[in-house]
Amino acid sequence: MAYSSLHQCVEDLSSDQLLRIQDEVDPYLEMAEIHRRVFDAGGPALLFEKVKGSPFRALSNLYGTKERTAFLFRNTLDQVQDLIRLKADPGDLLRHPFTYAGIPLTALKGLPLRAKWNRPILKGMTKLSLLPQVVCWPEDGGAFITLPQVLSLPPGDTTISHSNIGMYRIQISGNEYIRDAEAGMHYQLHRGIGVHHTLYNQSGGEFKISIFIGGPPSHSFAAIMPLPENLSEVTFAGLLGGRRFRYFWKDGYILSADADFCITGTVRINEKKPEGPFGDHLGYYSLKHDFPVLDIKNIYHRKNPIWHFTVVGRPPQEDSNFGWLIHQLVEPLAPTEFPGLKEVHAVDAAGVHPLLLAIGRERYMPFREPVPEELLTIANHLLGKGQTSLAKYLFIACDEDDPHLSTHRIPEFFQHVLSRIDLSRDLHFQTRTTIDTLDYSGDGWNSGSKLVIAARGPVRRKLSNEVPAHILLPSSCKKMELIMPGVLAISFDPFSDYNSAKKEIELLCQSILQLDLEQWPLWILTEESTWMSAQINNFLWATFTRSNPAKDIYGAGAEVIDKHWSCQSPLIIDARIKTHHAPVLESDPRVSQKVDKMFAKGGMLYAKVKGL
């Protein structure tokens, strides 16, 4: 069905897909702790009926499973996929006209509608401190809005389809913010609102924005969807929601008629305040930094509104299912946006941006020796466009080497690449470049390096599924364990500083230089090899969030020839926690014990969620 409100969506969920929590719950850490446990158990959406300190209800885990996410958009997902397929291949309309018979009606839903009379958002007004003050992690700088839809327009533009709606976290308490009067605006690289901010810096006009919370589920999803620049979020929200985006103007601001809450205000052009820390989706805190400040004007809400929020942390989390749905929608566009690309996968378990896996085609020189050529062109394209440009590690394989290979079967993909890689040729670094704002593995804020590993050609080595025997390693190496065939985890002394690390790891490289280690081409240094080898997700998360390629990669027999770095087997990644890294997210033990009792026999949540 086409939901007209978040309330209608909640009422549509069956009893096994929605848990109503009627006891009062504290938004300081407790709600987030409950959310994380229910998400981990594959449990229902959570409606907190009584939020301590707030008159408003709160909803989380709405997108907590792939099945529920698909259910929310069950009546429109196929049609939107058809539209995207047509964009990728317009000729398909002529080949299969009946398949696209409903496209005109679907497209009509993408036209935003100016609401003249029905404006539920104007039912009431409130202030910032009465909103649910959700704090998810102990060291968070305050309460944050975690599912905001932030609308901005270029200076002097009043056309709704020219707007940008993005999901940028909003800090609503703590730090130096004046209570009820100010909020922090956190937006990162490659965000549309940043373009608008630059234009306002030049024009000197008032930078007015609107922040929507809640509304039909398609509205929050549209705010996170990576859309082409010529497709607006309001259009996509209407297409995916099966209902036109309804809006109106009030006091110089655009309001969403169907939102649960709408915050209006003005961004200060040339003034910033400390924002954060915040427990983020890489599994670490993003630290306190100066970000723009929003002066609050008004906060509107509909009758009996629902505060929609999520909890982020080490993936997978609820936002992982956003990524899953995005992949379902944009996969047909990949070959059009990136010629020669067959498949791409931003690995959620590694925090999305730190690790990108791709498969490309080598089409132009079939008569030459099979070495990476077009693969490198595709890799450069991926690293030069949109959200994929934030990738830190990019592994790319050749479709012709194995047409059945998939980037989503991750161990198989790694083994395909590692069995074919030429370590003297296939490592391509980009140094002193930009990386994700939330990634603290680099040399500074937004500053680090990238590595492309491009593998093409026949199998070069057979990967071993056993730990190498009778290897004498330096005393800094405590234990060696197998992560997957060809990949070893090495328990190493804790990191102290880069000078010491360089000496220790170069000593390791010297000790193994004369050994035949072709069957183990990738070694990962870690504090605890047993933990890293226990789960593939541990390997993916720690390796690619805790290393800066240009600074943390070593290799036996490493050398630089014509500015190209190469080595012999093995390639070594130092994935230990460094002194400059952001802290790892950990729950408050006292809150955890309190929530334990909620789920224990006699507790308010006892037997309410399967598996808990």
C-alpha positions in Angstrom: 0.0 0.0 0.0 1.0 3.7 -0.4 1.6 4.9 3.1 0.5 8.5 3.8 2.2 8.6 7.2 4.6 6.7 9.5 1.7 5.9 11.8 -0.1 4.2 9.0 3.0 2.2 8.3 3.3 1.1 11.9 -0.3 0.0 12.0 0.3 -2.1 8.9 2.9 -4.2 10.6 1.8 -7.5 12.1 2.3 -8.3 15.7 5.4 -10.4 15.0 6.9 -7.5 13.1 6.2 -4.7 15.7 6.8 -4.7 19.4 5.1 -2.1 21.4 7.0 -1.2 24.6 4.6 0.4 27.0 6.9 0.8 30.0 8.9 4.0 30.3 12.4 3.6 28.8 15.3 6.1 29.1 16.5 7.5 25.8 20.0 7.8 27.4 21.6 4.6 26.3 18.7 2.2 27.3 16.7 2.5 24.1 19.8 2.0 22.0 20.9 -1.0 24.0 17.4 -2.6 23.6 17.5 -1.8 19.9 20.9 -3.4 19.3 19.9 -6.6 20.9 16.6 -6.9 19.1 18.3 -6.1 15.8 21.0 -8.7 16.4 18.2 -11.3 17.0 16.5 -10.4 13.7 13.6 -9.1 15.8 10.7 -6.7 15.2 10.4 -2.9 14.8 10.3 -1.2 18.2 7.7 1.4 19.2 8.6 3.0 22.5 5.3 4.3 23.8 6.8 6.1 26.8 10.1 7.9 26.4 11.5 9.4 29.6 11.6 13.2 29.4 9.5 13.5 26.2 5.8 13.5 25.4 6.5 11.8 22.1 6.6 8.1 21.1 9.7 6.8 19.3 10.2 4.1 16.6 13.4 2.2 15.7 14.4 -0.9 13.9 11.7 -0.4 11.2 14.3 -1.5 8.6 15.8 -4.1 10.9 15.5 -7.1 8.5 15.7 -7.3 4.7 12.3 -9.0 4.7 10.7 -6.1 6.5 12.4 -3.5 4.4 11.2 -5.2 1.3 7.7 -5.5 2.8 7.5 -1.7 3.3 8.0 -1.1 -0.4 6.3 -4.3 -1.7 3.9 -2.5 -4.0 6.4 -0.2 -5.6 9.8 -1.8 -5.6 9.3 -3.7 -8.9 8.0 -0.6 -10.7 10.9 1.5 -9.5 13.4 -1.2 -10.5 11.7 -1.2 -14.0 12.2 2.6 -14.2 15.9 2.2 -13.3 16.3 -0.6 -15.8 14.8 1.6 -18.5 17.3 4.4 -17.6 20.1 1.9 -18.0 18.7 0.5 -21.3 15.9 2.5 -22.9 15.7 0.0 -25.8 14.3 -2.6 -23.4 10.9 -0.7 -23.7 10.7 -1.7 -27.4 11.8 -5.3 -26.7 9.3 -5.8 -23.8 6.6 -3.2 -24.0 4.1 -5.0 -21.8 6.6 -5.3 -19.0 6.6 -1.6 -18.7 2.9 -1.0 -19.1 2.5 0.6 -15.6 5.5 3.0 -16.0 3.5 6.1 -16.8 1.4 5.8 -13.7 4.5 5.1 -11.6 6.3 8.1 -13.1 3.3 10.3 -12.2 3.8 9.5 -8.5 7.2 11.1 -8.8 5.8 14.6 -9.3 5.8 16.5 -6.0 2.4 18.0 -5.0 1.9 21.4 -3.3 -0.4 20.8 -0.4 -3.0 23.6 -0.2 -5.3 22.4 2.5 -4.2 19.0 4.1 -1.2 19.9 6.2 -1.0 17.5 9.2 2.5 18.8 10.1 0.9 22.0 11.4 -1.1 20.3 14.2 1.3 21.3 17.0 4.6 23.0 17.9 7.3 22.0 20.4 10.9 22.8 21.4 14.1 20.9 20.9 14.5 19.7 24.5 11.1 18.0 24.4 12.1 15.7 21.5 13.3 12.3 22.5 16.9 12.9 23.6 18.3 9.6 22.2 22.0 9.0 23.2 23.3 5.7 21.8 26.9 5.4 23.1 28.5 6.4 26.4 30.9 8.9 25.0 28.5 10.6 22.6 28.6 14.4 22.9 24.8 14.6 23.4 21.6 13.6 21.8 21.4 13.3 18.0 18.8 13.0 15.3 19.9 9.9 13.4 17.3 9.6 10.6 16.9 13.3 9.6 15.8 14.4 6.1 17.6 17.7 5.6 16.2 19.8 2.8 18.2 22.7 1.3 17.9 24.8 -1.9 20.5 26.9 -3.8 20.4 30.7 -3.1 17.3 32.3 -4.7 15.8 29.0 -5.9 12.3 28.1 -4.9 11.8 25.1 -7.2 11.2 22.0 -5.0 12.7 19.6 -7.6 16.0 21.6 -7.4 16.2 20.8 -3.6 18.7 18.5 -2.0 17.5 16.2 0.8 20.3 14.4 2.6 20.7 12.5 5.8 23.2 14.4 7.9 23.3 13.8 11.6 22.0 16.6 13.8 23.2 17.1 17.4 20.4 18.6 19.5 22.0 18.8 22.9 25.4 18.9 24.7 28.7 20.6 23.9 28.4 24.4 23.6 25.0 24.4 21.9 22.5 26.8 23.5 19.5 24.8 24.8 16.5 24.9 22.4 18.1 27.5 20.2 21.0 25.7 18.4 21.9 22.4 16.8 25.0 21.0 15.2 25.0 20.1 11.5 27.4 17.3 10.5 27.9 16.8 6.8 30.9 15.2 5.0 32.6 15.0 1.7 30.6 14.7 -1.5 27.3 15.9 0.1 24.8 18.1 -1.8 24.2 20.4 1.1 27.9 21.3 1.1 27.5 22.6 -2.5 24.6 24.8 -1.3 26.6 26.0 1.7 29.4 27.1 -0.7 26.9 29.0 -2.8 25.6 30.8 0.2 29.1 31.7 1.3 29.5 33.5 -2.0 26.0 35.0 -2.1 25.7 36.1 1.5 22.0 35.2 1.7 20.2 33.4 4.5 20.9 29.7 4.4 17.5 28.3 5.4 17.0 24.6 5.8 14.2 22.3 6.9 14.7 19.0 8.7 12.0 16.4 8.4 11.7 13.4 10.8 9.3 10.5 10.1 6.7 10.6 7.4 6.2 7.7 4.9 9.1 5.3 5.0 10.2 6.2 1.4 11.0 9.7 2.6 13.8 8.7 4.9 15.1 6.2 2.4 15.2 8.9 -0.3 17.4 11.0 1.9 20.1 8.3 2.0 19.7 7.1 -1.6 22.7 8.0 -3.9 20.8 9.6 -6.8 22.0 11.0 -10.1 22.2 14.8 -9.9 19.3 15.2 -12.3 16.9 13.2 -10.1 15.6 14.9 -6.9 14.9 13.1 -3.7 11.3 14.3 -3.6 10.8 12.6 -6.9 12.3 9.4 -5.8 10.4 9.5 -2.5 7.2 9.7 -4.5 8.2 6.9 -6.8 9.2 4.5 -4.1 6.4 5.5 -1.8 3.7 5.2 -4.5 2.4 8.6 -3.3 3.4 12.1 -4.4 5.6 14.0 -2.0 3.4 16.7 -0.5 4.9 20.0 0.6 4.1 23.7 1.1 5.9 26.9 2.0 5.7 28.6 5.4 7.7 31.7 6.5 10.2 31.1 3.8 10.7 27.4 4.5 9.6 24.3 2.7 7.6 21.9 5.0 6.8 18.3 4.3 3.1 18.0 4.9 3.3 14.3 5.8 6.3 14.4 8.1 5.9 13.7 11.8 8.2 16.5 12.8 9.7 19.4 10.9 12.5 21.7 12.3 13.2 24.9 10.4 16.2 27.1 10.9 19.1 29.0 9.4 22.7 27.7 9.1 25.3 30.2 10.1 27.4 30.8 7.1 30.8 31.5 8.7 30.5 30.2 12.2 31.2 26.7 13.5 31.0 25.0 16.9 32.4 21.6 18.2 30.1 18.7 17.2 30.5 15.2 18.5 31.8 12.7 19.5 29.3 10.3 18.0 29.3 6.5 17.9 29.3 6.0 14.1 28.7 3.3 11.6 32.3 2.2 11.2 32.2 0.9 14.8 34.2 3.7 16.3 33.5 7.2 17.6 33.8 10.0 15.2 35.6 12.6 17.3 34.7 16.2 18.2 35.3 18.6 15.3 34.0 22.0 14.3 30.9 21.9 12.1 28.2 24.4 11.0 25.6 25.6 13.5 21.8 25.7 12.9 19.8 28.5 14.6 16.4 27.0 15.3 13.3 28.9 14.2 10.3 26.6 14.7 9.6 22.9 15.3 6.3 21.6 14.0 4.7 18.2 14.5 1.6 16.3 13.5 -1.0 14.9 15.9 0.4 11.9 17.9 3.7 12.0 16.0 6.3 9.3 16.0 10.0 10.1 16.5 11.8 7.9 14.0 15.4 7.0 14.9 18.1 4.4 14.3 21.2 3.2 16.1 24.5 2.9 14.3 27.7 1.1 15.3 29.9 -1.6 14.1 28.1 -3.2 11.1 25.9 -4.9 10.5 23.2 -2.6 12.0 19.8 -1.4 10.8 21.3 1.0 8.3 22.9 -2.1 6.6 19.5 -2.8 5.2 19.5 0.6 3.6 22.6 -0.5 1.8 21.0 -3.8 0.8 18.0 -2.0 -0.7 20.2 0.5 -2.5 22.1 -2.3 -4.1 18.8 -3.9 -5.3 17.9 -0.6 -7.0 21.1 0.6 -8.5 22.7 -2.6 -9.7 21.2 -2.3 -13.2 22.8 1.2 -13.5 26.4 0.1 -12.7 27.3 -0.8 -16.3 25.9 2.5 -17.6 27.5 4.7 -14.9 30.8 2.8 -15.1 31.4 1.3 -18.6 33.0 -2.2 -18.4 31.9 -2.7 -14.8 29.9 -5.9 -14.2 29.4 -5.8 -10.5 30.4 -3.7 -7.4 30.0 -4.3 -3.7 30.7 -1.8 -0.9 31.3 -4.2 1.9 29.0 -3.4 4.8 31.0 -5.5 7.3 34.0 -3.4 6.6 32.1 -0.1 7.2 31.1 0.4 3.5 33.6 3.0 2.4 36.9 1.3 3.5 36.4 -1.7 1.2 35.0 -2.0 -2.3 35.0 -5.2 -4.3 34.4 -5.1 -8.1 34.4 -7.2 -11.2 35.1 -5.6 -14.6 35.6 -6.7 -18.1 38.7 -6.6 -20.4 37.2 -5.9 -23.8 39.7 -4.0 -25.9 42.9 -6.1 -26.2 41.9 -9.8 -26.3 45.0 -10.6 -28.3 47.5 -9.4 -25.7 48.9 -11.0 -22.6 46.2 -11.1 -19.9 47.2 -8.3 -17.6 45.0 -5.6 -15.9 44.4 -2.8 -18.4 40.7 -1.8 -18.7 40.4 -3.0 -15.1 42.6 0.0 -14.1 40.5 2.4 -16.1 37.3 1.1 -14.3 39.1 1.4 -11.0 40.0 5.0 -11.6 36.5 5.7 -12.7 35.1 4.2 -9.4 37.5 6.2 -7.3 36.7 9.4 -9.2 32.9 9.5 -9.0 30.3 10.0 -6.2 30.2 7.8 -3.2 32.5 5.1 -4.6 35.3 7.8 -4.6 35.5 7.4 -0.8 36.7 3.8 -1.1 40.0 3.2 0.6 40.7 -0.4 -0.6 39.5 -1.5 -4.0 39.9 -5.1 -5.1 38.9 -5.6 -8.7 38.8 -8.9 -10.6 38.3 -9.8 -14.3 35.0 -11.3 -15.4 36.6 -13.3 -18.2 38.7 -15.2 -15.7 35.6 -16.6 -14.0 32.2 -15.5 -15.3 30.5 -17.1 -12.2 32.5 -15.0 -9.7 30.5 -12.8 -7.4 31.6 -9.9 -5.1 29.0 -11.0 -2.6 30.6 -14.4 -1.9 33.4 -12.6 -0.2 35.8 -15.4 0.8 35.6 -16.9 -2.7 36.2 -13.4 -4.2 39.4 -12.9 -2.1 40.7 -16.3 -3.0 40.1 -15.6 -6.7 42.1 -12.4 -6.4 44.9 -13.7 -4.2 45.5 -16.8 -6.3 46.0 -14.6 -9.4 47.6 -11.4 -8.1 51.1 -10.4 -9.2 52.5 -8.6 -6.2 55.2 -7.0 -8.3 52.7 -5.4 -10.7 49.1 -5.3 -9.3 49.3 -3.0 -6.3 48.4 0.6 -7.2 48.6 3.3 -4.5 47.1 6.7 -4.3 48.9 8.7 -1.5 48.0 11.9 0.3 44.4 11.9 -0.9 41.0 12.2 0.7 39.2 9.4 2.5 36.0 9.2 4.4 35.4 11.8 7.1 34.6 9.1 9.6 37.7 7.0 8.9 40.5 7.9 11.4 43.1 5.5 10.0 44.7 8.1 7.9 47.3 10.9 8.4 44.7 13.5 9.4 41.0 14.3 9.2 39.8 13.4 5.7 43.4 12.6 4.8 44.9 9.2 3.9 45.6 6.9 1.0 44.0 4.3 -1.2 45.1 1.0 -2.7 43.8 -0.6 -5.9 44.5 -4.4 -6.2 43.7 -5.5 -9.8 44.0 -9.2 -10.6 43.7 -10.6 -14.1 45.0 -13.8 -15.7 45.5 -17.5 -14.9 46.0 -18.9 -11.4 49.5 -18.2 -10.2 49.5 -20.0 -6.9 47.5 -22.6 -5.0 46.3 -21.1 -1.7 46.9 -23.2 1.4 44.2 -24.0 3.9 46.7 -24.8 6.6 49.0 -22.7 8.8 52.7 -22.9 7.5 54.7 -25.2 9.6 58.3 -24.8 11.0 58.6 -21.0 10.4 60.9 -19.2 12.8 59.4 -15.8 13.4 60.7 -12.8 15.5 59.6 -12.6 19.1 57.1 -9.8 18.2 55.0 -12.5 16.5 53.1 -14.5 19.2 50.7 -16.7 17.2 49.7 -17.5 13.6 46.2 -18.6 12.6 44.4 -19.1 9.3 41.6 -16.7 8.4 40.8 -18.3 5.0 43.0 -20.2 2.4 46.0 -18.0 1.7 45.3 -15.4 4.5 46.9 -15.5 7.9 46.3 -13.6 11.1 49.5 -12.9 13.1 49.3 -12.0 16.8 51.8 -9.1 17.1 53.0 -6.9 19.9 50.7 -3.9 20.4 51.4 -0.8 18.3 53.4 1.9 20.0 54.6 4.3 17.3 55.3 4.2 13.6 59.1 4.2 14.0 58.9 1.1 16.2 56.3 -0.5 13.9 58.6 0.0 10.8 61.5 -1.7 12.6 59.5 -4.6 13.9 57.7 -5.4 10.6 60.9 -4.9 8.5 62.6 -7.4 10.8 59.6 -9.8 10.2 60.0 -9.3 6.4 63.7 -10.0 6.6 63.1 -13.2 8.6 60.8 -14.6 5.9 62.4 -13.3 2.8 64.1 -16.5 1.8 61.1 -18.7 2.5 58.6 -20.0 0.0 55.4 -18.4 1.2 53.5 -18.2 -2.1 50.6 -20.2 -0.7 50.0 -17.5 1.9 50.1 -14.2 -0.1 48.3 -12.0 2.6 49.2 -11.6 6.3 47.3 -9.5 8.7 49.0 -8.2 11.9 46.6 -7.9 14.8 46.6 -7.9 18.6 44.6 -11.1 18.8 44.8 -13.6 15.9 42.2 -16.0 17.5 39.6 -13.2 17.5 40.4 -12.1 14.0 40.3 -15.6 12.5 37.1 -16.5 14.3 34.7 -14.8 11.9 35.1 -13.4 8.4 33.5 -10.2 9.6 36.2 -9.7 12.2 38.8 -9.9 9.5 36.9 -7.5 7.2 36.2 -4.9 9.9 39.5 -4.8 11.7 41.7 -5.1 8.6 40.1 -2.4 6.5 39.0 0.1 9.1 42.4 0.1 11.0 44.9 0.5 8.2 46.0 3.3 6.0 47.4 1.6 2.9 50.4 3.7 2.2 51.5 3.7 5.8 50.4 0.3 7.1 51.3 -2.0 4.2 54.6 -3.9 4.1 56.0 -6.8 2.1 58.8 -9.3 1.9 61.4 -7.9 -0.5 59.6 -4.6 -1.0 61.1 -2.2 -3.5 60.1 0.9 -5.5 60.8 0.8 -9.3 59.9 3.9 -11.3 57.7 5.1 -8.4 55.8 1.7 -8.3 55.8 -0.1 -5.0 56.0 -3.9 -5.2 56.9 -6.9 -3.0 57.2 -10.6 -2.9 54.8 -12.9 -1.1 53.4 -12.2 1.5 51.8 -8.7 1.4 51.5 -7.6 5.1 48.8 -5.3 6.4 49.3 -3.8 9.9 45.7 -3.8 11.2 46.6 -3.1 14.8 44.9 -0.3 16.6 47.1 2.8 16.3 47.5 5.5 18.9 45.7 8.1 16.7 42.7 5.9 16.0 39.2 6.8 17.3 38.0 4.7 20.3 36.1 1.5 19.6 32.4 1.6 20.6 31.5 -0.3 23.8 28.3 -0.4 25.7 28.0 1.0 29.2 28.2 -2.1 31.5 25.7 -0.7 34.0 23.1 -0.1 31.2 23.8 -3.5 29.8 23.1 -5.1 33.2 19.9 -3.1 33.5 18.7 -4.2 30.0 19.7 -7.8 30.9 17.1 -7.7 33.6 14.5 -6.3 31.1 14.9 -9.4 28.9 15.2 -11.9 31.9 12.3 -13.7 33.4 10.1 -11.2 35.1 11.4 -8.3 33.1 9.2 -6.2 30.9 10.7 -7.6 27.7 10.9 -11.3 28.8 10.0 -13.6 25.9 8.9 -10.7 23.7 11.6 -11.3 21.1 12.6 -14.7 19.8 16.2 -15.6 20.6 16.4 -13.1 23.5 
